[in-house]
Amino acid sequence: MEQDLTYWASREDGAVFVVLLTMASGILLPWLYYAILESSKLQGTFGKKALGIIVVDQNFERVSFGRASGRFWSRILSYLTLHVGYIMAAFTKKKQALHDLIAKTYVVNKAGLELSRYYPPVDQQGVHMEGQHV
């Protein structure tokens, strides 16, 4: 492998190859990291796991690799809007950032979600609302 890189670096177009390889790894590796971990049993990155939060779909289930990929790529819009896409999570009803709205995902507290499965939420009159999550 090292010999292959030496060959490319010695060519005139070697610099272009190195730049393309660097760009590809700077884009593909983060995409795979987020998409694989968010669609895995962990349901989030190691940082999310440390914070006790997970990524779920509209049914509060694990997201697919495709949905996790869509969530990752739609972050570009959140970034291009000068991070307004991230800030809007503080103001949306369900606390979703722009990329969560696009991918139809939620970032939720794992412990709270697990509790809501055992203890259904109650309305203002104290009546259990079956089949609904907090």
N, C-alpha and C positions, 0 to 999 in steps of 0.2 A: 504494500500500500504506500509506504513512504517513497519507494522508487517511482511509483506512478505520479505522485505529487511533484517529485523532483523533475520528472520529464515534462509535466505541464508547466512548471515554473520556469523552465529553461526556454520554452517556446514564446514567441511574440504574443500569442493570445493567452499565455499563462496567467497574466494578471487579471484578465477578464474571467477566466475560470475560477481563480481564487476568490474574486469578488462575488461571483455568482454562488459559489459554494458557501461562502460566509453568509450571504443574504438568505439562501435557502435554509441553512441551519438555524438562522436567527428567526425564521418564520415557521418552519416546519416543526422544529423541536418544541417550541412553546405550544403550538396547536395540538400536537400529539400529547403533550403533558396534560393540558387542560381537558381535552376531549376524552382521553382514555380514563383519567382519574374521575372526572365528573360523571362518566357513564358506567363506572365500575361499582363494585359493592361499597366502596368508600363514599361515593356520591359527592366527591369534592376533592380539592387539592389537599396537600398536607397542611397547609396554612388554615384552610377551612376546618379540617379535622381538629386541629389544635384549638380552634375557637368554638368547636361544637356546633358548626353550621353545615348544612348540606344543600345541594342543588336538587330540586324536584320539578316534575312537570305539573300540569294543571290538575292532575288527579293525585298529586302528592306522592307519586311513584318515582322510581329511578328513571333518569332521562336516558334516551338512546344515544349512541355514538353520534348519529346524525344531528340530533337536537343539540348535543353538547358542542358539536362542531359549529353549528349555526350560531350558537351563543358566543363562541369564541370569535368567529369572523365578524359578527355584528358589533363587537366591541370597537371595531375600527370607527364606526359611526359615533360611538360615545367619545372616542378620542378626538375625532375630527371636529366635533362640536365644542372644542375647548373644554372637554370634560363635563359639559352640561348633561350629557347622557348619563353620567355617573351620579351627578348631583341631584338629578330629578328623582332618584330613589327616595329622597327625603320628603318629596312632595306628592308622590303618587299614592293612591288609596291603599294599594297592596305592597307598597315599598319596593317597587320594581325599578331597576335602572332600564335605560333604553334597550340594551341588549337582552334583558330579561323579557321585556315586552315583545320584542321581535321574535325571540325564541320560545315564548310562552312558557317561561320557567320562573321559579321562585327560589330564593335563598332563605331557608328557614332554620330555626333552632331545632336540632335533632331531638333533644330531650323533650321539648314542647310538643313536637309532632308525635313522638312515641306515646306520650301521655294522652294526647287527644284521641288516639286510637283506642285506648282503654277507658277513658272517661270522656264521653261525648260532651261537646260544649252545651251550655244552657243559655236560653234566651233571658231577657230581662225579668221575666216572671218566674224563672227558675225551672222551666220546662226543658227537658233534654231535647236537643235537635239532632235526631238520629241521622247518620250518614253524612254529617258535615264535619269539617275540620276547622280548627282554630285558625 
